[in-house]
Amino acid sequence: VQLQASGGGLVQAGESLRLSCKASGINFSISAMSWYRQAPGKQRELVATITSSGSTNYIDSVEGRFTISRDNARRTVSLQMSSLKPEDTAVYYCNTFYKLRDWWGQGTQVTVSS
């Protein structure tokens, strides 16, 4: 299983970024996919999840600003982040639970300057 994340970077507050994660080695179309993030000195937290049927969930702090989506043909899950805030600064990780364990991408840094 491999989850290859991309799209992080440095932006100013109020700007947007789009993260993508390409999956291989899993039955992608039936797998729920998630994005987590970990800020310095803090625990990793679940940001958003999309189920195989396309249902989505978000943590309160990103609701209305972030959108998770999936493209089963491309085996890709994306996170569109808008109206970014300095508190969104973190390493973002793509995640799936498959064959009884969690799988993680390598992480991509998102830095939002004020």
Steps between C-alpha positions, in 0.01 A plus 500: 500500500629843410345840558684778319402848615581825326396862483621658822676832517527846652207738461366811665190505714186503292653317207428150374686174448404164358649179633486174307572143597539219252442150633631169379476146636148536634151453363461876481138522392375323814741666741422796723776759477601765750728794551667557834731776613758547769617840616827543691461386858149371445340164443400387155135582435244381249408782262263345249371164382326387183331162484482269202154639424623859514367602840725751672581611854714785627628630828321815608800726450514433123130456425403732216861571404635157403352255250605138470432318174595183321560384145473125489620478140822677598517333843545844650358682800531876521463767764412847375587750770369854480512802728807354663596616848834490682354235730464270198879476489593134535628194323205343321476123460286288275357192673298188439409197708556184299559139592456573869753780530557866432710607203659843477645715230831672551346832603506836329575828676247781494615832641267798525655835581304783659 
